[in-house]
Amino acid sequence: MSDLQQKTRTPNRVGARALAVAATVAAAALVWLVGEPLLGNDLVVEQPGQAPLDLSLASFVIITLGASLAGWAVLALLEKITRYGRRIWTGLAVAVVLVSFLPFLSAQMTTGSAVVLGVVHLVVGAVLVPLLLRVPRGSDEA
């Protein structure tokens, strides 16, 4: 098989993973759009000893983008240093999603806000984890 045929059949790992990050950010933004303006939940979170934090669409996008890029970086590193990188990363990703619920124990927010934030945590994990892992091992390096 020629190099050209091989490249057209093998997805570009960077492109596929960038799309995974973009899809994750879009999914989080969609949850915010449904949760705040459509359903009318004022997404304000109060932590003890801190000023109330109003979670805007921009904050959802920035936080999700940062977390997604960090996840991608950790996956790429683990793939380079161990042959079990994907398995290790999957376990870490699931653990991060579970740990991300810990602030709910001390934060004060309305029930609607808690539901929207809980849904976004689950949606980000449900979109990012399988999409980042979807890229085959033999794909272009990234």
MODELLER restraints for C-alpha pairs under 7 A, 6 or more apart:
rsr = mdl.restraints
at = mdl.atoms
rsr.add(forms.Gaussian(group=physical.xy_distance, feature=features.Distance(at['CA:10:A'], at['CA:139:A']), mean=5.63, stdev=0.5))
rsr.add(forms.Gaussian(group=physical.xy_distance, feature=features.Distance(at['CA:11:A'], at['CA:139:A']), mean=5.95, stdev=0.5))
rsr.add(forms.Gaussian(group=physical.xy_distance, feature=features.Distance(at['CA:12:A'], at['CA:139:A']), mean=6.05, stdev=0.5))
rsr.add(forms.Gaussian(group=physical.xy_distance, feature=features.Distance(at['CA:12:A'], at['CA:140:A']), mean=5.25, stdev=0.5))
rsr.add(forms.Gaussian(group=physical.xy_distance, feature=features.Distance(at['CA:13:A'], at['CA:135:A']), mean=6.14, stdev=0.5))
rsr.add(forms.Gaussian(group=physical.xy_distance, feature=features.Distance(at['CA:13:A'], at['CA:139:A']), mean=5.63, stdev=0.5))
rsr.add(forms.Gaussian(group=physical.xy_distance, feature=features.Distance(at['CA:13:A'], at['CA:140:A']), mean=5.37, stdev=0.5))
rsr.add(forms.Gaussian(group=physical.xy_distance, feature=features.Distance(at['CA:13:A'], at['CA:141:A']), mean=6.32, stdev=0.5))
rsr.add(forms.Gaussian(group=physical.xy_distance, feature=features.Distance(at['CA:13:A'], at['CA:142:A']), mean=6.05, stdev=0.5))
rsr.add(forms.Gaussian(group=physical.xy_distance, feature=features.Distance(at['CA:14:A'], at['CA:142:A']), mean=5.50, stdev=0.5))
rsr.add(forms.Gaussian(group=physical.xy_distance, feature=features.Distance(at['CA:16:A'], at['CA:135:A']), mean=6.71, stdev=0.5))
rsr.add(forms.Gaussian(group=physical.xy_distance, feature=features.Distance(at['CA:17:A'], at['CA:132:A']), mean=5.55, stdev=0.5))
rsr.add(forms.Gaussian(group=physical.xy_distance, feature=features.Distance(at['CA:20:A'], at['CA:128:A']), mean=6.12, stdev=0.5))
rsr.add(forms.Gaussian(group=physical.xy_distance, feature=features.Distance(at['CA:20:A'], at['CA:131:A']), mean=5.31, stdev=0.5))
rsr.add(forms.Gaussian(group=physical.xy_distance, feature=features.Distance(at['CA:20:A'], at['CA:132:A']), mean=5.96, stdev=0.5))
rsr.add(forms.Gaussian(group=physical.xy_distance, feature=features.Distance(at['CA:21:A'], at['CA:65:A']), mean=6.91, stdev=0.5))
rsr.add(forms.Gaussian(group=physical.xy_distance, feature=features.Distance(at['CA:21:A'], at['CA:68:A']), mean=5.70, stdev=0.5))
rsr.add(forms.Gaussian(group=physical.xy_distance, feature=features.Distance(at['CA:21:A'], at['CA:69:A']), mean=6.92, stdev=0.5))
rsr.add(forms.Gaussian(group=physical.xy_distance, feature=features.Distance(at['CA:21:A'], at['CA:128:A']), mean=6.71, stdev=0.5))
rsr.add(forms.Gaussian(group=physical.xy_distance, feature=features.Distance(at['CA:24:A'], at['CA:124:A']), mean=5.69, stdev=0.5))
rsr.add(forms.Gaussian(group=physical.xy_distance, feature=features.Distance(at['CA:24:A'], at['CA:127:A']), mean=5.68, stdev=0.5))
rsr.add(forms.Gaussian(group=physical.xy_distance, feature=features.Distance(at['CA:24:A'], at['CA:128:A']), mean=5.67, stdev=0.5))
rsr.add(forms.Gaussian(group=physical.xy_distance, feature=features.Distance(at['CA:25:A'], at['CA:61:A']), mean=5.83, stdev=0.5))
rsr.add(forms.Gaussian(group=physical.xy_distance, feature=features.Distance(at['CA:25:A'], at['CA:64:A']), mean=5.68, stdev=0.5))
rsr.add(forms.Gaussian(group=physical.xy_distance, feature=features.Distance(at['CA:25:A'], at['CA:65:A']), mean=5.98, stdev=0.5))
rsr.add(forms.Gaussian(group=physical.xy_distance, feature=features.Distance(at['CA:27:A'], at['CA:123:A']), mean=6.95, stdev=0.5))
rsr.add(forms.Gaussian(group=physical.xy_distance, feature=features.Distance(at['CA:28:A'], at['CA:60:A']), mean=6.60, stdev=0.5))
rsr.add(forms.Gaussian(group=physical.xy_distance, feature=features.Distance(at['CA:28:A'], at['CA:120:A']), mean=5.75, stdev=0.5))
rsr.add(forms.Gaussian(group=physical.xy_distance, feature=features.Distance(at['CA:28:A'], at['CA:123:A']), mean=7.00, stdev=0.5))
rsr.add(forms.Gaussian(group=physical.xy_distance, feature=features.Distance(at['CA:28:A'], at['CA:124:A']), mean=6.41, stdev=0.5))
rsr.add(forms.Gaussian(group=physical.xy_distance, feature=features.Distance(at['CA:29:A'], at['CA:57:A']), mean=6.45, stdev=0.5))
rsr.add(forms.Gaussian(group=physical.xy_distance, feature=features.Distance(at['CA:29:A'], at['CA:60:A']), mean=6.51, stdev=0.5))
rsr.add(forms.Gaussian(group=physical.xy_distance, feature=features.Distance(at['CA:29:A'], at['CA:61:A']), mean=6.36, stdev=0.5))
rsr.add(forms.Gaussian(group=physical.xy_distance, feature=features.Distance(at['CA:31:A'], at['CA:120:A']), mean=6.14, stdev=0.5))
rsr.add(forms.Gaussian(group=physical.xy_distance, feature=features.Distance(at['CA:32:A'], at['CA:57:A']), mean=6.40, stdev=0.5))
rsr.add(forms.Gaussian(group=physical.xy_distance, feature=features.Distance(at['CA:35:A'], at['CA:41:A']), mean=5.89, stdev=0.5))
rsr.add(forms.Gaussian(group=physical.xy_distance, feature=features.Distance(at['CA:35:A'], at['CA:116:A']), mean=5.70, stdev=0.5))
rsr.add(forms.Gaussian(group=physical.xy_distance, feature=features.Distance(at['CA:36:A'], at['CA:42:A']), mean=5.89, stdev=0.5))
rsr.add(forms.Gaussian(group=physical.xy_distance, feature=features.Distance(at['CA:36:A'], at['CA:43:A']), mean=6.58, stdev=0.5))
rsr.add(forms.Gaussian(group=physical.xy_distance, feature=features.Distance(at['CA:41:A'], at['CA:112:A']), mean=5.78, stdev=0.5))
rsr.add(forms.Gaussian(group=physical.xy_distance, feature=features.Distance(at['CA:41:A'], at['CA:113:A']), mean=6.00, stdev=0.5))
rsr.add(forms.Gaussian(group=physical.xy_distance, feature=features.Distance(at['CA:42:A'], at['CA:113:A']), mean=6.72, stdev=0.5))
rsr.add(forms.Gaussian(group=physical.xy_distance, feature=features.Distance(at['CA:43:A'], at['CA:54:A']), mean=5.84, stdev=0.5))
rsr.add(forms.Gaussian(group=physical.xy_distance, feature=features.Distance(at['CA:43:A'], at['CA:55:A']), mean=5.45, stdev=0.5))
rsr.add(forms.Gaussian(group=physical.xy_distance, feature=features.Distance(at['CA:43:A'], at['CA:113:A']), mean=5.14, stdev=0.5))
rsr.add(forms.Gaussian(group=physical.xy_distance, feature=features.Distance(at['CA:44:A'], at['CA:52:A']), mean=6.39, stdev=0.5))
rsr.add(forms.Gaussian(group=physical.xy_distance, feature=features.Distance(at['CA:44:A'], at['CA:53:A']), mean=5.39, stdev=0.5))
rsr.add(forms.Gaussian(group=physical.xy_distance, feature=features.Distance(at['CA:44:A'], at['CA:54:A']), mean=4.29, stdev=0.5))
rsr.add(forms.Gaussian(group=physical.xy_distance, feature=features.Distance(at['CA:44:A'], at['CA:55:A']), mean=5.98, stdev=0.5))
rsr.add(forms.Gaussian(group=physical.xy_distance, feature=features.Distance(at['CA:44:A'], at['CA:109:A']), mean=6.39, stdev=0.5))
rsr.add(forms.Gaussian(group=physical.xy_distance, feature=features.Distance(at['CA:45:A'], at['CA:52:A']), mean=5.67, stdev=0.5))
rsr.add(forms.Gaussian(group=physical.xy_distance, feature=features.Distance(at['CA:45:A'], at['CA:53:A']), mean=5.17, stdev=0.5))
rsr.add(forms.Gaussian(group=physical.xy_distance, feature=features.Distance(at['CA:45:A'], at['CA:54:A']), mean=6.50, stdev=0.5))
rsr.add(forms.Gaussian(group=physical.xy_distance, feature=features.Distance(at['CA:45:A'], at['CA:107:A']), mean=6.37, stdev=0.5))
rsr.add(forms.Gaussian(group=physical.xy_distance, feature=features.Distance(at['CA:45:A'], at['CA:108:A']), mean=5.88, stdev=0.5))
rsr.add(forms.Gaussian(group=physical.xy_distance, feature=features.Distance(at['CA:45:A'], at['CA:109:A']), mean=5.15, stdev=0.5))
rsr.add(forms.Gaussian(group=physical.xy_distance, feature=features.Distance(at['CA:46:A'], at['CA:52:A']), mean=4.47, stdev=0.5))
rsr.add(forms.Gaussian(group=physical.xy_distance, feature=features.Distance(at['CA:46:A'], at['CA:53:A']), mean=6.18, stdev=0.5))
rsr.add(forms.Gaussian(group=physical.xy_distance, feature=features.Distance(at['CA:46:A'], at['CA:107:A']), mean=5.52, stdev=0.5))
rsr.add(forms.Gaussian(group=physical.xy_distance, feature=features.Distance(at['CA:46:A'], at['CA:108:A']), mean=4.98, stdev=0.5))
rsr.add(forms.Gaussian(group=physical.xy_distance, feature=features.Distance(at['CA:46:A'], at['CA:109:A']), mean=6.50, stdev=0.5))
rsr.add(forms.Gaussian(group=physical.xy_distance, feature=features.Distance(at['CA:47:A'], at['CA:106:A']), mean=6.61, stdev=0.5))
rsr.add(forms.Gaussian(group=physical.xy_distance, feature=features.Distance(at['CA:47:A'], at['CA:107:A']), mean=4.77, stdev=0.5))
rsr.add(forms.Gaussian(group=physical.xy_distance, feature=features.Distance(at['CA:47:A'], at['CA:108:A']), mean=6.36, stdev=0.5))
rsr.add(forms.Gaussian(group=physical.xy_distance, feature=features.Distance(at['CA:75:A'], at['CA:85:A']), mean=6.72, stdev=0.5))
rsr.add(forms.Gaussian(group=physical.xy_distance, feature=features.Distance(at['CA:75:A'], at['CA:86:A']), mean=6.75, stdev=0.5))
rsr.add(forms.Gaussian(group=physical.xy_distance, feature=features.Distance(at['CA:75:A'], at['CA:89:A']), mean=5.78, stdev=0.5))
rsr.add(forms.Gaussian(group=physical.xy_distance, feature=features.Distance(at['CA:78:A'], at['CA:85:A']), mean=4.37, stdev=0.5))
rsr.add(forms.Gaussian(group=physical.xy_distance, feature=features.Distance(at['CA:79:A'], at['CA:85:A']), mean=4.43, stdev=0.5))
rsr.add(forms.Gaussian(group=physical.xy_distance, feature=features.Distance(at['CA:79:A'], at['CA:86:A']), mean=6.51, stdev=0.5))
rsr.add(forms.Gaussian(group=physical.xy_distance, feature=features.Distance(at['CA:97:A'], at['CA:121:A']), mean=6.62, stdev=0.5))
rsr.add(forms.Gaussian(group=physical.xy_distance, feature=features.Distance(at['CA:97:A'], at['CA:125:A']), mean=6.28, stdev=0.5))
